[in-house]
């Protein structure tokens, strides 16, 4: 994010994919490929770190053991904000991850839960929509970093559009998918009087220190 020398990469439940075949389906790629792609994506973002948890694929674990793994990351990294998928999504794993991270963020602050690390509770869990549209609670101007974001997404070559790929097509491997990511950012940007914006959903809206300044420039010439 702007204003930080290097942003942390949000710690996240990682989906480890086996190599697919026609009988099983699934996304292209294997654990080794995904790890290399994730490292390259983090490098492009200038991330301070990237943590991955193996909590399953196609049946993301949300049991107490999984919660404790996420709690450990939160207590170790001590983030002020945690970003999670919106709990309304096409992929059930994303829905499960949303609940898992939300619950773990709260439990990580319980002093009675002893894990060998001091308790820590993030100030807020903020949600980002994926497949489906959602009315944002707030928008962040990403005009200057949109191309960096897209480059970080494209680093996952085994998942997204690759004209040279011989893998079966998936929901996210069409060129239209990434075009949609850009189109959504441009549409949100239009709402916010910016070139591009990212929309987020928060149960607690952020407090504006200066509402007048927040809307400066929306009506040009006045």
Buried (B, 14 or more C-beta within 10 A) or exposed (E): EEEEEEBBBBBBBBBBBEEBEEEEEBBBBEBEBBBBBBEBBBEBBEBEEBBBBEBBBBEBBBEEEBBBBBBBBBBBBBBEBBBBBBBBBEBEBBBBBBBBBBBBBEBBBEEEEEBEBEBBBBEBBBBBBBBEEBEBBBBBBBBEBBEEBBEBBBBBBBBBBBEEEEEEEBEBBEEEBBEEBBEBBBEBBEEBBBBBBBBBBBEEEEEEEEEEEEEEEEEEEE
